[in-house]
Amino acid sequence: MNIFSKLLPKSARNWILSGVGLLALIVFASFIIVETTKAEVVIKDNGKEETIQTHADTVKELLAEADITYSQQDELSHDIDAPIENGMNITYKEAQKITVVVDGEEEDYYTTSDKIQEFLKEKGITVSNHDQTSHGKNDAISAGMKYTVDRAFKVTIDNGGDKEKVWATGGTVGQLLKENDISLDDDDKLKPGKKKDVTKDKPITITRVNKETDEVKQTVDFKVEEREDDSLEKGKKNVIAKGQEGVVIKTYEITKENGEKVNRDLIDEEVKQESKNRVVAVGTKEEQQEANLRTVSSNKSNTNKSDTSNSSSDSSQSDNSSNSGGEVMHMNATAYTIDCAGCNGNGYTATGINLRNTPKVVAVDPNVIPLGSRVWVEGYGEAVAGDTGGHIKGNRIDLHFKSKSRALSFGRKTVKVKVLD
């Protein structure tokens, strides 16, 4: 430049220097004009504040200049087409996506709220205190969050007859009872079961079962045992042993459902005191004497008849004499003895006759043959109707034999029977 300036005339050098200075002045002035015409704007981008000098005409141009992508879900303090003014404060907040799942149904939302509670209010979503949610109302919202809501419903619990309604959001019956501090005893009944799912249309029923025991003291009547006594006059009785009542303690288990008795079971029986029979002696002295007289009379009759006929006719006449008088009945006859299993082992009949002293005794139905009657039985002879039996009903008769072999030999047959007196 110095060489170049030396070659030029002095006037030319002055002219060139003046032109360069003017150009520089123009450029500087233009720069000053451009800089002084810029607007100063403050942008708060998602909480981060920045001051910008801009020639943008609108907010939209300014956001593009600041490399901010705006969508309708975002929050913006000014209209997108608003003109830029010097000293403006523009606030921008990007919307976050949140997925809301209510009882399994999903829906996407965009929000600029900071907390769940603000978001729910913004979108008009109602959540009760009984609903089950994945996040608390004061939890912060983050991008891509999934917020679930299980709506609560009321369930009726019949607790031993006392009904109450409680809130539930599903789960099992056992979980719901635990949440409501309801416990079960081992004997209680639950419907539906603990592992069944809770539904809004199905009540839960608890049957309270209570078991208790009850002891009952009972007396056992003694039996009266009559024994023939030939040393005692007929018709008289003498108490040999008074007899004693027995005592039994019975234990019952009583089952109650919701306070009402539904079952009573005997679970134990203990004999505290055995009963003792009353023993009564029954006089037969007169009866024995009459029997002896009848025997003597019968012997005399047989002796007289044997003197007037031969042995064949004698047997025939004796048979006719024995069954003379009275109506002939044809009866089904069986035999028994005090020595057989299941027979009257104490040796006394139902009327008190000692079978060991009075061998010919028959058991009858008192409605057919009166007890105490003297009867004649074909193939057996005369006997006393002095006994009864559980199976001796109607046209039945049971003949007593001294030995078991003779009873078995007799077997069962149909015989003629007459009531003599």
C-alpha positions in Angstrom: 0.0 0.0 0.0 2.9 2.3 0.8 4.5 1.5 -2.6 1.2 2.0 -4.3 0.6 5.3 -2.6 4.0 6.6 -3.6 3.4 5.9 -7.3 0.1 8.0 -7.2 0.1 11.7 -7.2 -0.6 13.3 -3.9 -4.1 14.5 -5.0 -5.1 11.0 -6.1 -3.8 9.5 -2.9 -6.0 11.9 -0.9 -9.1 11.1 -3.1 -8.7 7.3 -2.5 -8.2 7.6 1.2 -11.4 9.7 1.4 -13.4 7.0 -0.5 -12.3 4.2 1.7 -13.2 6.1 4.8 -16.6 6.9 3.4 -17.3 3.3 2.6 -16.2 2.2 6.0 -18.4 4.8 7.5 -21.4 3.6 5.4 -20.8 0.0 6.5 -20.5 1.0 10.1 -23.6 3.1 9.9 -25.5 0.2 8.3 -24.4 -2.1 11.0 -25.4 0.4 13.6 -28.8 0.7 12.0 -29.3 -3.1 11.7 -28.3 -3.7 15.3 -30.4 -0.9 16.6 -33.5 -2.1 14.7 -33.5 -5.7 16.3 -36.1 -6.5 18.9 -35.0 -7.8 22.3 -37.2 -10.7 23.4 -37.0 -13.0 26.5 -38.0 -16.6 25.8 -38.6 -19.1 28.7 -38.3 -22.6 27.1 -39.6 -25.3 29.5 -38.4 -23.2 32.4 -35.0 -22.2 30.9 -34.9 -18.4 30.2 -32.9 -16.8 27.4 -32.8 -13.2 25.9 -32.7 -13.0 22.1 -32.1 -10.1 19.7 -34.3 -10.8 16.7 -35.7 -9.4 13.5 -38.5 -12.0 13.5 -41.9 -10.5 12.7 -44.1 -13.1 14.5 -43.9 -15.5 17.4 -43.9 -18.4 15.0 -40.8 -17.0 13.2 -39.1 -16.4 16.5 -39.7 -20.1 17.7 -38.4 -21.4 14.4 -35.4 -19.1 14.8 -34.9 -20.5 18.3 -35.2 -24.1 16.9 -38.4 -24.7 18.9 -41.0 -27.1 17.4 -44.4 -26.1 18.4 -47.6 -28.3 18.5 -51.1 -27.5 19.4 -50.8 -29.5 22.7 -47.9 -27.3 23.8 -48.4 -24.4 26.1 -47.6 -20.9 24.6 -48.0 -17.6 26.4 -48.8 -15.7 23.1 -50.7 -16.5 19.9 -48.5 -18.2 17.4 -49.2 -15.5 14.8 -48.7 -12.6 17.3 -46.2 -9.9 16.1 -42.9 -9.5 17.8 -42.4 -6.5 20.0 -39.3 -5.3 21.7 -39.3 -6.4 25.4 -41.7 -9.3 24.9 -41.6 -12.2 27.4 -42.6 -15.4 25.7 -43.2 -18.6 27.6 -43.2 -22.0 25.9 -43.8 -25.4 27.5 -43.8 -28.7 25.7 -46.7 -31.1 26.3 -46.0 -34.6 27.7 -47.9 -37.7 26.5 -49.6 -39.7 29.2 -51.7 -42.9 28.7 -54.7 -43.3 31.1 -56.1 -46.9 31.6 -59.5 -47.0 33.3 -60.7 -50.6 34.1 -58.6 -51.9 31.2 -59.6 -49.3 28.6 -56.7 -47.1 27.4 -56.7 -43.5 26.1 -53.8 -41.2 25.3 -53.6 -37.6 26.5 -51.1 -34.7 26.1 -50.7 -32.3 29.0 -48.4 -29.5 30.3 -49.5 -30.1 33.9 -46.8 -30.9 36.3 -48.7 -33.2 38.6 -51.4 -36.0 38.3 -54.0 -34.0 40.3 -53.6 -31.0 37.9 -53.9 -33.3 34.9 -57.0 -35.0 36.1 -58.7 -31.6 36.8 -57.6 -30.3 33.3 -59.1 -33.3 31.5 -62.1 -33.7 33.7 -61.3 -37.2 34.9 -62.8 -38.1 38.2 -61.0 -40.4 40.6 -62.5 -41.3 44.0 -60.6 -42.1 47.1 -61.8 -45.7 46.9 -60.4 -46.2 43.4 -57.1 -48.0 43.0 -54.5 -46.0 41.0 -51.0 -46.7 39.9 -49.8 -43.2 41.0 -50.6 -40.8 43.7 -52.4 -37.5 42.9 -49.3 -35.5 43.9 -46.9 -37.5 41.8 -45.0 -35.6 39.0 -45.9 -36.4 35.4 -43.2 -37.7 33.1 -43.1 -38.3 29.4 -44.7 -41.6 28.3 -46.3 -42.2 31.7 -49.1 -44.8 32.1 -51.6 -43.9 34.7 -54.1 -46.8 35.6 -57.4 -46.5 37.5 -59.4 -49.5 38.8 -62.8 -48.2 39.6 -64.2 -49.1 43.0 -67.6 -50.8 43.5 -69.6 -51.7 46.5 -69.9 -55.4 47.7 -72.4 -56.6 50.3 -70.9 -58.8 53.1 -73.4 -60.8 55.2 -71.3 -61.4 58.3 -73.3 -63.8 60.4 -76.6 -62.0 59.7 -75.1 -58.5 59.9 -75.0 -57.0 56.5 -72.6 -54.2 55.5 -71.4 -52.7 52.1 -67.7 -52.2 51.5 -65.7 -50.8 48.6 -63.7 -53.1 46.4 -61.7 -52.9 43.3 -61.5 -56.6 42.5 -59.1 -59.1 43.9 -60.1 -62.2 45.8 -62.7 -62.7 48.6 -59.9 -63.5 51.0 -58.0 -60.3 50.2 -61.2 -58.2 50.6 -62.0 -59.8 54.1 -58.4 -59.0 55.2 -58.6 -55.4 54.0 -61.7 -55.0 56.1 -60.3 -56.8 59.2 -62.8 -59.6 59.0 -61.5 -63.0 60.3 -62.9 -66.5 60.1 -62.9 -69.3 62.6 -62.1 -72.9 61.5 -65.8 -74.0 61.6 -67.2 -70.9 59.9 -68.7 -71.2 56.4 -67.8 -68.8 53.6 -69.5 -68.4 50.2 -67.9 -67.9 47.7 -64.6 -69.3 48.8 -61.5 -67.2 49.7 -59.8 -67.8 46.3 -62.8 -66.7 44.3 -62.8 -63.3 42.6 -64.8 -60.4 44.0 -67.6 -59.2 41.7 -70.0 -56.3 42.1 -73.1 -58.4 41.5 -72.3 -61.3 43.9 -72.6 -60.8 47.7 -70.3 -62.5 50.2 -71.9 -64.6 52.9 -70.3 -65.7 56.2 -72.1 -68.2 58.3 -70.8 -68.1 61.9 -70.7 -71.7 63.3 -70.4 -72.2 67.0 -70.1 -75.6 68.7 -70.8 -76.2 72.4 -71.3 -79.2 74.7 -74.1 -80.0 77.0 -74.1 -82.6 79.7 -77.4 -84.2 80.8 -77.8 -86.5 83.8 -80.4 -89.2 83.3 -81.7 -91.9 85.6 -82.3 -95.5 84.4 -85.3 -97.3 85.9 -84.6 -100.6 87.6 -86.4 -103.8 86.5 -88.7 -105.8 88.7 -87.7 -109.5 88.9 -90.3 -111.8 90.4 -89.3 -115.2 91.8 -91.7 -118.0 92.8 -91.5 -118.9 96.4 -93.4 -122.1 97.4 -92.8 -121.3 101.1 -94.9 -118.2 100.7 -98.7 -118.3 100.5 -100.2 -117.7 97.1 -101.1 -114.1 96.4 -98.5 -112.7 98.8 -95.4 -111.0 97.8 -92.2 -110.2 99.6 -89.5 -107.7 98.5 -86.2 -109.4 98.6 -84.2 -106.4 97.2 -85.5 -102.9 96.9 -83.7 -102.1 93.6 -81.7 -99.0 92.7 -82.0 -96.6 89.8 -78.9 -96.2 87.5 -77.3 -92.9 86.5 -76.0 -92.1 83.1 -74.2 -88.9 82.0 -74.8 -88.1 78.3 -72.7 -85.5 76.6 -74.2 -83.7 73.5 -72.5 -81.5 70.9 -74.7 -78.6 69.9 -74.1 -76.9 66.6 -75.4 -73.3 66.1 -75.3 -71.3 62.9 -75.6 -67.5 63.3 -76.9 -68.2 66.8 -79.6 -70.7 65.8 -79.4 -74.3 66.8 -79.2 -76.6 63.8 -77.9 -79.9 65.2 -77.5 -81.9 68.4 -75.3 -85.0 68.4 -74.7 -87.5 71.3 -70.9 -87.7 71.5 -70.4 -89.5 74.8 -72.3 -91.6 77.3 -70.9 -92.6 80.7 -72.6 -94.9 83.2 -72.0 -93.3 86.6 -74.1 -95.9 88.5 -75.5 -99.2 87.4 -79.2 -100.0 88.0 -80.0 -102.9 90.3 -83.2 -105.0 89.9 -86.0 -105.0 92.4 -86.4 -108.7 93.4 -89.9 -109.8 94.6 -90.8 -113.2 95.9 -94.2 -114.4 94.8 -96.0 -116.9 96.9 -97.1 -120.2 95.3 -97.8 -122.4 98.3 -101.5 -122.8 97.6 -101.0 -123.3 93.9 -98.5 -126.2 94.6 -101.0 -127.9 96.9 -103.8 -127.7 94.3 -101.4 -129.1 91.7 -100.7 -132.0 94.0 -104.5 -132.6 94.5 -105.0 -132.5 90.7 -102.2 -135.1 90.3 -103.7 -137.4 93.0 -107.1 -137.1 91.4 -105.7 -137.8 88.0 -103.9 -140.9 89.3 -107.1 -142.2 90.9 -109.0 -141.7 87.7 -106.4 -143.5 85.7 -106.4 -146.4 88.2 -110.2 -146.8 88.1 -110.1 -146.8 84.3 -107.3 -149.3 84.1 -109.4 -151.7 86.2 -112.4 -151.7 83.7 -110.6 -151.9 80.4 -107.6 -153.3 78.6 -104.4 -151.3 77.9 -105.5 -150.3 74.4 -108.9 -149.0 75.4 -107.3 -147.5 78.6 -105.1 -145.2 76.5 -107.9 -144.1 74.4 -110.1 -143.3 77.3 -107.3 -141.4 79.0 -106.9 -139.2 76.0 -110.6 -138.6 75.7 -110.7 -137.6 79.4 -107.8 -135.2 79.1 -109.3 -133.2 76.2 -112.9 -133.5 77.2 -114.8 -130.2 77.3 -113.8 -126.9 75.6 -113.4 -125.9 72.0 -110.6 -127.6 70.0 -108.1 -125.1 68.4 -105.5 -126.1 65.9 -102.4 -124.1 66.7 -98.8 -123.8 65.3 -96.6 -125.2 68.1 -92.9 -124.7 68.8 -90.7 -125.8 71.7 -88.3 -124.0 74.0 -86.2 -124.8 77.1 -84.3 -122.6 79.7 -81.1 -124.2 78.5 -81.2 -123.0 74.9 -79.3 -119.9 73.7 -81.6 -116.8 73.8 -84.2 -118.5 76.0 -85.4 -117.3 79.4 -82.2 -118.0 81.2 -83.2 -117.0 84.6 -85.7 -119.8 84.9 -88.8 -117.7 85.5 -91.7 -117.1 83.1 -93.4 -113.8 82.4 -95.9 -114.6 85.2 -93.2 -115.6 87.7 -93.5 -119.4 87.4 -90.2 -121.3 88.2 -89.7 -123.5 85.2 -87.5 -125.8 87.2 -90.3 -126.7 89.6 -93.1 -126.6 87.0 -92.0 -128.4 83.9 -95.2 -128.3 81.8 -95.7 -124.6 81.0 -96.7 -123.2 77.6 -96.3 -119.7 76.2 -99.4 -118.2 74.7 -100.9 -115.0 73.3 -103.0 -113.7 76.3 -105.5 -112.3 73.8 -106.2 -115.9 72.6 -105.6 -118.0 75.8 -105.8 -116.2 79.2 -102.7 -116.4 81.3 -103.1 -118.9 84.2 -105.5 -121.1 82.2 -105.1 -124.9 82.3 -104.8 -126.3 78.8 -104.4 -129.6 77.0 -102.0 -129.9 74.1 -102.0 -132.8 71.7 -98.8 -134.9 72.2 -97.8 -132.8 75.2 -100.6 -133.2 77.7 -101.9 -130.8 80.3 -100.0 -127.6 81.0 -100.3 -124.1 82.5 -100.6 -121.1 80.2 -98.0 -119.2 82.2 -95.6 -117.6 79.8 -95.5 -115.2 76.8 -93.1 -114.4 74.0 -92.3 -111.7 71.5 -93.1 -114.0 68.6 -96.1 -115.8 70.2 -98.9 -113.9 68.6 -102.4 -115.1 67.5 -102.7 -118.9 66.8 -99.2 -119.7 68.1 -98.2 -121.7 71.2 -94.7 -122.5 72.6 -94.2 -125.6 74.7 -91.5 -125.8 77.5 -89.3 -128.9 77.7 -86.8 -129.7 80.4 -84.1 -130.6 78.0 -82.8 -129.0 74.8 -82.7 -132.4 73.0 -86.4 -132.9 73.6 -87.2 -129.3 72.4 -85.3 -129.9 69.2 -86.9 -133.2 68.7 -90.3 -131.7 68.9 -89.5 -129.1 66.3 -92.5 -127.2 64.8 -95.9 -128.8 64.1 -99.7 -128.2 64.2 -101.4 -129.6 67.3 -104.9 -129.6 68.8 -105.3 -127.4 71.9 -108.1 -127.1 74.4 -108.6 -124.7 77.2 -109.7 -126.8 80.2 -110.4 -124.0 82.7 
